[in-house]
Amino acid sequence: MADPTAADRQAVYARDVFRCVRCGGEQLLTVQHRAAVGMGGTKLRPTTTELLTACLICNEAFEGFLQTGALLNGWKVPRWLQEKGKREGMNLVGDVPVYYAVERIWCVLIMGARMHITEQQALATMRDIYGPQYDEWRLAA
Ligand SMILES: [Zn+2]
């Protein structure tokens, strides 16, 4: 996947209030891809709904010991959902709500903005998308 443009990076940081989505850190920020970045694949640029602000430490941990938590909170989205979206011509990654841990709010990402939703709405959406697997992640995290 191609790198986001400088303008998109700034839009993502601004939307996320210049804080890491998990720890709220304001240092060492990076724009992370919610979906796995494919090997040598597409030249398409990710949209801002597919990107989040994370510090370098959390960003790395999302691939490691925080993996289940990252899925649970919408910080990461599994590859199969991305593939399914491609087949259906939809941005399913962008449909997954995001938990902003420090602010303790769930949001859906729309264009360059984030819209606050209730935890109940977020859980209902997650269960629509992931089915019973979502509650398995909740138990495992
Ligand atoms: Zn962090």
Backbone and ligand atoms as CSV (ligand in chain L), in Angstrom:
chain,resi,resn,atom,element,x,y,z
A,1,MET,N,N,0.850,-1.191,0.000
A,1,MET,CA,C,0.000,0.000,0.000
A,1,MET,C,C,0.887,1.244,0.000
A,2,ALA,N,N,0.524,2.197,-0.775
A,2,ALA,CA,C,1.312,3.430,-0.847
A,2,ALA,C,C,1.228,4.197,0.479
A,3,ASP,N,N,2.229,5.003,0.719
A,3,ASP,CA,C,2.221,5.811,1.950
A,3,ASP,C,C,1.153,6.892,1.866
A,4,PRO,N,N,0.583,7.256,3.016
A,4,PRO,CA,C,-0.371,8.367,3.004
A,4,PRO,C,C,0.322,9.670,2.597
A,5,THR,N,N,-0.431,10.572,2.036
A,5,THR,CA,C,0.125,11.882,1.689
A,5,THR,C,C,0.403,12.668,2.972
A,6,ALA,N,N,1.232,13.682,2.845
A,6,ALA,CA,C,1.519,14.547,3.986
A,6,ALA,C,C,0.236,15.202,4.497
A,7,ALA,N,N,-0.636,15.569,3.574
A,7,ALA,CA,C,-1.896,16.218,3.970
A,7,ALA,C,C,-2.765,15.234,4.759
A,8,ASP,N,N,-2.814,13.982,4.306
A,8,ASP,CA,C,-3.609,12.985,5.027
A,8,ASP,C,C,-3.018,12.715,6.416
A,9,ARG,N,N,-1.710,12.665,6.504
A,9,ARG,CA,C,-1.078,12.474,7.819
A,9,ARG,C,C,-1.499,13.588,8.787
A,10,GLN,N,N,-1.438,14.815,8.306
A,10,GLN,CA,C,-1.811,15.940,9.167
A,10,GLN,C,C,-3.293,15.859,9.547
A,11,ALA,N,N,-4.116,15.431,8.602
A,11,ALA,CA,C,-5.555,15.308,8.878
A,11,ALA,C,C,-5.809,14.235,9.939
A,12,VAL,N,N,-5.061,13.143,9.875
A,12,VAL,CA,C,-5.231,12.058,10.854
A,12,VAL,C,C,-4.780,12.533,12.238
A,13,TYR,N,N,-3.638,13.188,12.304
A,13,TYR,CA,C,-3.168,13.707,13.595
A,13,TYR,C,C,-4.182,14.693,14.189
A,14,ALA,N,N,-4.677,15.580,13.363
A,14,ALA,CA,C,-5.627,16.598,13.846
A,14,ALA,C,C,-6.915,15.930,14.338
A,15,ARG,N,N,-7.431,14.985,13.547
A,15,ARG,CA,C,-8.663,14.277,13.940
A,15,ARG,C,C,-8.478,13.593,15.294
A,16,ASP,N,N,-7.294,13.015,15.503
A,16,ASP,CA,C,-7.031,12.256,16.729
A,16,ASP,C,C,-6.445,13.137,17.844
A,17,VAL,N,N,-6.551,14.438,17.667
A,17,VAL,CA,C,-6.139,15.425,18.665
A,17,VAL,C,C,-4.658,15.267,19.038
A,18,PHE,N,N,-3.851,14.856,18.056
A,18,PHE,CA,C,-2.400,14.768,18.228
A,18,PHE,C,C,-2.002,13.897,19.422
A,19,ARG,N,N,-2.761,12.803,19.625
A,19,ARG,CA,C,-2.446,11.888,20.722
A,19,ARG,C,C,-2.546,10.450,20.236
A,20,CYS,N,N,-1.723,9.607,20.830
A,20,CYS,CA,C,-1.781,8.179,20.526
A,20,CYS,C,C,-3.150,7.643,20.936
A,21,VAL,N,N,-3.761,6.867,20.062
A,21,VAL,CA,C,-5.113,6.369,20.292
A,21,VAL,C,C,-5.166,5.454,21.530
A,22,ARG,N,N,-4.067,4.803,21.860
A,22,ARG,CA,C,-4.073,3.882,23.003
A,22,ARG,C,C,-3.618,4.554,24.300
A,23,CYS,N,N,-2.412,5.145,24.286
A,23,CYS,CA,C,-1.837,5.623,25.553
A,23,CYS,C,C,-1.998,7.129,25.736
A,24,GLY,N,N,-2.431,7.819,24.704
A,24,GLY,CA,C,-2.603,9.263,24.811
A,24,GLY,C,C,-1.301,10.038,24.700
A,25,GLY,N,N,-0.204,9.328,24.483
A,25,GLY,CA,C,1.098,9.989,24.360
A,25,GLY,C,C,1.101,11.007,23.224
A,26,GLU,N,N,1.883,12.057,23.430
A,26,GLU,CA,C,1.954,13.117,22.423
A,26,GLU,C,C,3.321,13.156,21.753
A,27,GLN,N,N,4.166,12.195,22.102
A,27,GLN,CA,C,5.523,12.155,21.545
A,27,GLN,C,C,5.655,10.970,20.594
A,28,LEU,N,N,6.616,11.048,19.698
A,28,LEU,CA,C,6.940,9.936,18.794
A,28,LEU,C,C,5.710,9.417,18.065
A,29,LEU,N,N,4.880,10.330,17.611
A,29,LEU,CA,C,3.649,9.915,16.942
A,29,LEU,C,C,3.914,9.461,15.512
A,30,THR,N,N,3.136,8.493,15.106
A,30,THR,CA,C,3.201,8.018,13.736
A,30,THR,C,C,1.775,7.741,13.267
A,31,VAL,N,N,1.620,7.657,11.973
A,31,VAL,CA,C,0.323,7.286,11.416
A,31,VAL,C,C,0.387,5.799,11.113
A,32,GLN,N,N,-0.478,5.045,11.766
A,32,GLN,CA,C,-0.436,3.600,11.556
A,32,GLN,C,C,-1.597,3.134,10.690
A,33,HIS,N,N,-1.318,2.089,9.951
A,33,HIS,CA,C,-2.336,1.469,9.102
A,33,HIS,C,C,-3.150,0.509,9.953
A,34,ARG,N,N,-4.462,0.650,9.923
A,34,ARG,CA,C,-5.309,-0.256,10.702
A,34,ARG,C,C,-5.319,-1.655,10.091
A,35,ALA,N,N,-5.295,-1.720,8.806
A,35,ALA,CA,C,-5.216,-3.019,8.130
A,35,ALA,C,C,-3.750,-3.367,7.926
A,36,ALA,N,N,-3.492,-4.653,7.835
A,36,ALA,CA,C,-2.128,-5.086,7.548
A,36,ALA,C,C,-1.719,-4.515,6.197
A,37,VAL,N,N,-0.492,-4.057,6.127
A,37,VAL,CA,C,0.009,-3.525,4.870
A,37,VAL,C,C,0.493,-4.709,4.039
A,38,GLY,N,N,-0.109,-4.883,2.877
A,38,GLY,CA,C,0.194,-6.044,2.038
A,38,GLY,C,C,1.609,-6.005,1.486
A,39,MET,N,N,2.095,-7.158,1.146
A,39,MET,CA,C,3.432,-7.276,0.573
A,39,MET,C,C,3.365,-6.922,-0.900
A,40,GLY,N,N,4.124,-5.917,-1.295
A,40,GLY,CA,C,4.271,-5.563,-2.704
A,40,GLY,C,C,2.970,-5.501,-3.487
A,41,GLY,N,N,1.907,-5.086,-2.854
A,41,GLY,CA,C,0.609,-5.153,-3.512
A,41,GLY,C,C,0.216,-3.874,-4.202
A,42,THR,N,N,-0.824,-3.300,-3.720
A,42,THR,CA,C,-1.499,-2.212,-4.387
A,42,THR,C,C,-0.755,-0.878,-4.261
A,43,LYS,N,N,-0.977,-0.031,-5.231
A,43,LYS,CA,C,-0.432,1.319,-5.161
A,43,LYS,C,C,-1.464,2.285,-4.582
A,44,LEU,N,N,-2.614,1.762,-4.207
A,44,LEU,CA,C,-3.650,2.619,-3.648
A,44,LEU,C,C,-3.190,3.246,-2.338
A,45,ARG,N,N,-3.528,4.484,-2.165
A,45,ARG,CA,C,-3.241,5.129,-0.888
A,45,ARG,C,C,-4.365,4.803,0.089
A,46,PRO,N,N,-4.013,4.593,1.373
A,46,PRO,CA,C,-5.075,4.372,2.364
A,46,PRO,C,C,-5.877,5.658,2.551
A,47,THR,N,N,-7.155,5.503,2.850
A,47,THR,CA,C,-7.954,6.672,3.186
A,47,THR,C,C,-7.733,6.982,4.673
A,48,THR,N,N,-8.133,8.166,5.096
A,48,THR,CA,C,-7.894,8.542,6.496
A,48,THR,C,C,-8.647,7.633,7.471
A,49,THR,N,N,-9.744,7.014,7.019
A,49,THR,CA,C,-10.467,6.116,7.930
A,49,THR,C,C,-9.683,4.825,8.172
A,50,GLU,N,N,-8.699,4.576,7.357
A,50,GLU,CA,C,-7.860,3.383,7.525
A,50,GLU,C,C,-6.596,3.686,8.312
A,51,LEU,N,N,-6.492,4.912,8.811
A,51,LEU,CA,C,-5.275,5.352,9.500
A,51,LEU,C,C,-5.611,5.882,10.888
A,52,LEU,N,N,-4.685,5.655,11.816
A,52,LEU,CA,C,-4.850,6.162,13.176
A,52,LEU,C,C,-3.536,6.747,13.663
A,53,THR,N,N,-3.644,7.636,14.653
A,53,THR,CA,C,-2.459,8.168,15.297
A,53,THR,C,C,-2.040,7.229,16.416
A,54,ALA,N,N,-0.804,6.785,16.396
A,54,ALA,CA,C,-0.274,5.952,17.476
A,54,ALA,C,C,1.171,6.354,17.723
A,55,CYS,N,N,1.611,6.204,18.961
A,55,CYS,CA,C,3.028,6.434,19.234
A,55,CYS,C,C,3.802,5.214,18.732
A,56,LEU,N,N,5.079,5.387,18.555
A,56,LEU,CA,C,5.892,4.300,17.995
A,56,LEU,C,C,5.847,3.063,18.878
A,57,ILE,N,N,5.761,3.258,20.174
A,57,ILE,CA,C,5.775,2.119,21.107
A,57,ILE,C,C,4.484,1.312,20.980
A,58,CYS,N,N,3.345,1.995,21.005
A,58,CYS,CA,C,2.066,1.277,20.865
A,58,CYS,C,C,1.936,0.676,19.468
A,59,ASN,N,N,2.334,1.432,18.470
A,59,ASN,CA,C,2.233,0.944,17.097
A,59,ASN,C,C,2.920,-0.408,16.954
A,60,GLU,N,N,4.087,-0.518,17.550
A,60,GLU,CA,C,4.819,-1.780,17.467
A,60,GLU,C,C,4.121,-2.861,18.293
A,61,ALA,N,N,3.596,-2.473,19.438
A,61,ALA,CA,C,2.944,-3.454,20.323
A,61,ALA,C,C,1.658,-4.014,19.715
A,62,PHE,N,N,1.017,-3.240,18.840
A,62,PHE,CA,C,-0.213,-3.728,18.201
A,62,PHE,C,C,0.061,-4.974,17.358
A,63,GLU,N,N,1.281,-5.108,16.884
A,63,GLU,CA,C,1.640,-6.294,16.101
A,63,GLU,C,C,2.079,-7.420,17.028
A,64,GLY,N,N,2.287,-7.107,18.284
A,64,GLY,CA,C,2.817,-8.094,19.224
A,64,GLY,C,C,1.835,-8.410,20.334
A,65,PHE,N,N,2.227,-8.109,21.569
A,65,PHE,CA,C,1.433,-8.569,22.710
A,65,PHE,C,C,0.081,-7.866,22.833
A,66,LEU,N,N,-0.083,-6.753,22.148
A,66,LEU,CA,C,-1.374,-6.053,22.204
A,66,LEU,C,C,-2.294,-6.407,21.030
A,67,GLN,N,N,-1.952,-7.445,20.296
A,67,GLN,CA,C,-2.662,-7.727,19.064
A,67,GLN,C,C,-4.176,-7.922,19.277
A,68,THR,N,N,-4.534,-8.751,20.234
A,68,THR,CA,C,-5.964,-8.992,20.472
A,68,THR,C,C,-6.651,-7.712,20.921
A,69,GLY,N,N,-6.004,-6.984,21.812
A,69,GLY,CA,C,-6.564,-5.713,22.258
A,69,GLY,C,C,-6.710,-4.722,21.117
A,70,ALA,N,N,-5.783,-4.765,20.191
A,70,ALA,CA,C,-5.832,-3.854,19.047
A,70,ALA,C,C,-7.036,-4.171,18.152
A,71,LEU,N,N,-7.323,-5.454,17.982
A,71,LEU,CA,C,-8.505,-5.848,17.200
A,71,LEU,C,C,-9.779,-5.453,17.934
A,72,LEU,N,N,-9.781,-5.721,19.222
A,72,LEU,CA,C,-10.937,-5.448,20.073
A,72,LEU,C,C,-11.329,-3.966,20.041
A,73,ASN,N,N,-10.330,-3.108,19.985
A,73,ASN,CA,C,-10.567,-1.667,20.055
A,73,ASN,C,C,-10.605,-0.982,18.688
A,74,GLY,N,N,-10.520,-1.768,17.643
A,74,GLY,CA,C,-10.587,-1.195,16.296
A,74,GLY,C,C,-9.307,-0.513,15.849
A,75,TRP,N,N,-8.231,-0.715,16.602
A,75,TRP,CA,C,-6.948,-0.095,16.224
A,75,TRP,C,C,-6.313,-0.866,15.080
A,76,LYS,N,N,-6.601,-2.151,15.057
A,76,LYS,CA,C,-6.175,-3.000,13.950
A,76,LYS,C,C,-7.405,-3.711,13.399
A,77,VAL,N,N,-7.339,-4.047,12.144
A,77,VAL,CA,C,-8.437,-4.723,11.466
A,77,VAL,C,C,-7.819,-5.909,10.729
A,78,PRO,N,N,-8.404,-7.096,10.862
A,78,PRO,CA,C,-7.763,-8.261,10.255
A,78,PRO,C,C,-7.772,-8.199,8.725
A,79,ARG,N,N,-6.780,-8.858,8.155
A,79,ARG,CA,C,-6.605,-8.818,6.706
A,79,ARG,C,C,-7.851,-9.316,5.964
A,80,TRP,N,N,-8.513,-10.340,6.511
A,80,TRP,CA,C,-9.660,-10.903,5.774
A,80,TRP,C,C,-10.770,-9.871,5.583
A,81,LEU,N,N,-10.917,-8.951,6.528
A,81,LEU,CA,C,-11.965,-7.944,6.385
A,81,LEU,C,C,-11.617,-6.966,5.262
A,82,GLN,N,N,-10.340,-6.661,5.174
A,82,GLN,CA,C,-9.853,-5.804,4.102
A,82,GLN,C,C,-10.097,-6.475,2.743
A,83,GLU,N,N,-9.776,-7.772,2.679
A,83,GLU,CA,C,-9.953,-8.527,1.427
A,83,GLU,C,C,-11.436,-8.599,1.046
A,84,LYS,N,N,-12.266,-8.857,2.047
A,84,LYS,CA,C,-13.704,-8.929,1.808
A,84,LYS,C,C,-14.222,-7.583,1.257
A,85,GLY,N,N,-13.736,-6.485,1.843
A,85,GLY,CA,C,-14.126,-5.163,1.386
A,85,GLY,C,C,-13.736,-4.925,-0.067
A,86,LYS,N,N,-12.529,-5.369,-0.405
A,86,LYS,CA,C,-12.060,-5.216,-1.793
A,86,LYS,C,C,-12.985,-5.957,-2.745
A,87,ARG,N,N,-13.342,-7.189,-2.367
A,87,ARG,CA,C,-14.219,-7.988,-3.235
A,87,ARG,C,C,-15.574,-7.310,-3.404
A,88,GLU,N,N,-16.054,-6.688,-2.337
A,88,GLU,CA,C,-17.385,-6.081,-2.371
A,88,GLU,C,C,-17.349,-4.612,-2.791
A,89,GLY,N,N,-16.158,-4.122,-3.050
A,89,GLY,CA,C,-16.022,-2.733,-3.457
A,89,GLY,C,C,-16.388,-1.734,-2.370
A,90,MET,N,N,-16.161,-2.150,-1.117
A,90,MET,CA,C,-16.493,-1.281,0.014
A,90,MET,C,C,-15.287,-1.144,0.937
A,91,ASN,N,N,-15.261,-0.050,1.683
A,91,ASN,CA,C,-14.194,0.158,2.647
A,91,ASN,C,C,-14.649,-0.362,4.011
A,92,LEU,N,N,-14.562,-1.678,4.189
A,92,LEU,CA,C,-15.022,-2.263,5.454
A,92,LEU,C,C,-14.097,-1.900,6.608
A,93,VAL,N,N,-12.832,-1.660,6.306
A,93,VAL,CA,C,-11.903,-1.262,7.373
A,93,VAL,C,C,-12.385,0.027,8.022
A,94,GLY,N,N,-12.830,0.955,7.180
A,94,GLY,CA,C,-13.294,2.244,7.682
A,94,GLY,C,C,-14.590,2.163,8.477
A,95,ASP,N,N,-15.303,1.046,8.350
A,95,ASP,CA,C,-16.565,0.882,9.088
A,95,ASP,C,C,-16.349,0.444,10.536
A,96,VAL,N,N,-15.158,-0.041,10.847
A,96,VAL,CA,C,-14.890,-0.563,12.193
A,96,VAL,C,C,-14.702,0.607,13.160
A,97,PRO,N,N,-15.516,0.678,14.227
A,97,PRO,CA,C,-15.360,1.778,15.193
A,97,PRO,C,C,-14.002,1.717,15.899
A,98,VAL,N,N,-13.612,2.848,16.442
A,98,VAL,CA,C,-12.309,2.991,17.106
A,98,VAL,C,C,-12.522,3.443,18.546
A,99,TYR,N,N,-11.810,2.809,19.458
A,99,TYR,CA,C,-11.849,3.240,20.859
A,99,TYR,C,C,-10.661,4.149,21.148
A,100,TYR,N,N,-10.957,5.366,21.617
A,100,TYR,CA,C,-9.913,6.293,22.034
A,100,TYR,C,C,-9.742,6.101,23.537
A,101,ALA,N,N,-8.702,5.366,23.909
A,101,ALA,CA,C,-8.593,4.816,25.260
A,101,ALA,C,C,-8.490,5.893,26.341
A,102,VAL,N,N,-7.731,6.926,26.092
A,102,VAL,CA,C,-7.531,7.941,27.129
A,102,VAL,C,C,-8.808,8.757,27.343
A,103,GLU,N,N,-9.468,9.085,26.242
A,103,GLU,CA,C,-10.725,9.836,26.346
A,103,GLU,C,C,-11.904,8.932,26.722
A,104,ARG,N,N,-11.694,7.618,26.620
A,104,ARG,CA,C,-12.740,6.631,26.913
A,104,ARG,C,C,-13.975,6.852,26.058
A,105,ILE,N,N,-13.744,7.089,24.774
A,105,ILE,CA,C,-14.870,7.240,23.847
A,105,ILE,C,C,-14.687,6.339,22.630
A,106,TRP,N,N,-15.808,5.887,22.107
A,106,TRP,CA,C,-15.835,5.160,20.841
A,106,TRP,C,C,-16.232,6.143,19.756
A,107,CYS,N,N,-15.614,5.986,18.595
A,107,CYS,CA,C,-15.950,6.851,17.471
A,107,CYS,C,C,-16.023,6.035,16.193
A,108,VAL,N,N,-16.800,6.520,15.247
A,108,VAL,CA,C,-16.674,6.052,13.877
A,108,VAL,C,C,-15.971,7.153,13.096
A,109,LEU,N,N,-15.140,6.734,12.172
A,109,LEU,CA,C,-14.351,7.679,11.395
A,109,LEU,C,C,-15.058,7.919,10.076
A,110,ILE,N,N,-15.291,9.190,9.789
A,110,ILE,CA,C,-15.971,9.560,8.547
A,110,ILE,C,C,-15.161,10.657,7.879
A,111,MET,N,N,-14.693,10.386,6.664
A,111,MET,CA,C,-13.832,11.336,5.953
A,111,MET,C,C,-12.726,11.769,6.917
A,112,GLY,N,N,-12.541,13.048,7.110
A,112,GLY,CA,C,-11.460,13.467,8.001
A,112,GLY,C,C,-11.880,13.638,9.451
A,113,ALA,N,N,-13.092,13.213,9.802
A,113,ALA,CA,C,-13.607,13.500,11.139
A,113,ALA,C,C,-13.846,12.220,11.934
A,114,ARG,N,N,-14.088,12.373,13.220
A,114,ARG,CA,C,-14.507,11.247,14.044
A,114,ARG,C,C,-15.823,11.633,14.703
A,115,MET,N,N,-16.735,10.665,14.742
A,115,MET,CA,C,-18.045,10.928,15.312
A,115,MET,C,C,-18.231,10.023,16.521
A,116,HIS,N,N,-18.536,10.651,17.647
A,116,HIS,CA,C,-18.705,9.921,18.900
A,116,HIS,C,C,-19.939,9.022,18.832
A,117,ILE,N,N,-19.783,7.772,19.238
A,117,ILE,CA,C,-20.928,6.866,19.363
A,117,ILE,C,C,-20.894,6.253,20.760
A,118,THR,N,N,-22.008,5.667,21.190
A,118,THR,CA,C,-22.029,5.059,22.520
A,118,THR,C,C,-21.304,3.711,22.476
A,119,GLU,N,N,-20.936,3.249,23.656
A,119,GLU,CA,C,-20.275,1.945,23.736
A,119,GLU,C,C,-21.216,0.854,23.209
A,120,GLN,N,N,-22.500,0.982,23.529
A,120,GLN,CA,C,-23.465,-0.013,23.040
A,120,GLN,C,C,-23.526,-0.044,21.517
A,121,GLN,N,N,-23.511,1.136,20.909
A,121,GLN,CA,C,-23.505,1.191,19.440
A,121,GLN,C,C,-22.228,0.566,18.890
A,122,ALA,N,N,-21.116,0.860,19.552
A,122,ALA,CA,C,-19.833,0.319,19.088
A,122,ALA,C,C,-19.835,-1.207,19.178
A,123,LEU,N,N,-20.295,-1.744,20.301
A,123,LEU,CA,C,-20.297,-3.200,20.474
A,123,LEU,C,C,-21.241,-3.861,19.475
A,124,ALA,N,N,-22.387,-3.235,19.228
A,124,ALA,CA,C,-23.331,-3.794,18.251
A,124,ALA,C,C,-22.701,-3.819,16.859
A,125,THR,N,N,-22.004,-2.751,16.505
A,125,THR,CA,C,-21.352,-2.698,15.193
A,125,THR,C,C,-20.254,-3.747,15.097
A,126,MET,N,N,-19.467,-3.860,16.157
A,126,MET,CA,C,-18.387,-4.857,16.166
A,126,MET,C,C,-18.955,-6.266,16.006
A,127,ARG,N,N,-20.060,-6.552,16.686
A,127,ARG,CA,C,-20.652,-7.896,16.588
A,127,ARG,C,C,-21.257,-8.129,15.205
A,128,ASP,N,N,-21.782,-7.059,14.592
A,128,ASP,CA,C,-22.268,-7.187,13.211
A,128,ASP,C,C,-21.123,-7.569,12.274
A,129,ILE,N,N,-19.983,-6.928,12.490
A,129,ILE,CA,C,-18.855,-7.125,11.583
A,129,ILE,C,C,-18.165,-8.469,11.848
A,130,TYR,N,N,-17.927,-8.765,13.124
A,130,TYR,CA,C,-17.070,-9.912,13.464
A,130,TYR,C,C,-17.837,-11.144,13.943
A,131,GLY,N,N,-19.090,-10.979,14.325
A,131,GLY,CA,C,-19.818,-12.138,14.840
A,131,GLY,C,C,-19.251,-12.582,16.182
A,132,PRO,N,N,-19.380,-13.881,16.495
A,132,PRO,CA,C,-18.985,-14.395,17.806
A,132,PRO,C,C,-17.489,-14.210,18.102
A,133,GLN,N,N,-16.695,-14.052,17.050
A,133,GLN,CA,C,-15.254,-13.862,17.257
A,133,GLN,C,C,-14.979,-12.634,18.127
A,134,TYR,N,N,-15.835,-11.636,17.998
A,134,TYR,CA,C,-15.579,-10.415,18.770
A,134,TYR,C,C,-15.622,-10.682,20.272
A,135,ASP,N,N,-16.587,-11.473,20.705
A,135,ASP,CA,C,-16.675,-11.770,22.134
A,135,ASP,C,C,-15.560,-12.718,22.588
A,136,GLU,N,N,-15.058,-13.519,21.650
A,136,GLU,CA,C,-13.880,-14.333,21.985
A,136,GLU,C,C,-12.672,-13.428,22.247
A,137,TRP,N,N,-12.530,-12.392,21.443
A,137,TRP,CA,C,-11.433,-11.440,21.669
A,137,TRP,C,C,-11.609,-10.740,23.013
A,138,ARG,N,N,-12.855,-10.406,23.341
A,138,ARG,CA,C,-13.094,-9.714,24.617
A,138,ARG,C,C,-12.647,-10.594,25.785
A,139,LEU,N,N,-12.929,-11.884,25.688
A,139,LEU,CA,C,-12.547,-12.791,26.761
A,139,LEU,C,C,-11.025,-12.965,26.823
A,140,ALA,N,N,-10.394,-12.904,25.656
A,140,ALA,CA,C,-8.948,-13.161,25.585
A,140,ALA,C,C,-8.115,-11.942,25.972
A,141,ALA,N,N,-8.685,-10.741,25.824
A,141,ALA,CA,C,-7.877,-9.526,26.030
A,141,ALA,C,C,-7.667,-9.236,27.525
L,1,ZN,ZN,ZN,0.972,5.018,22.616
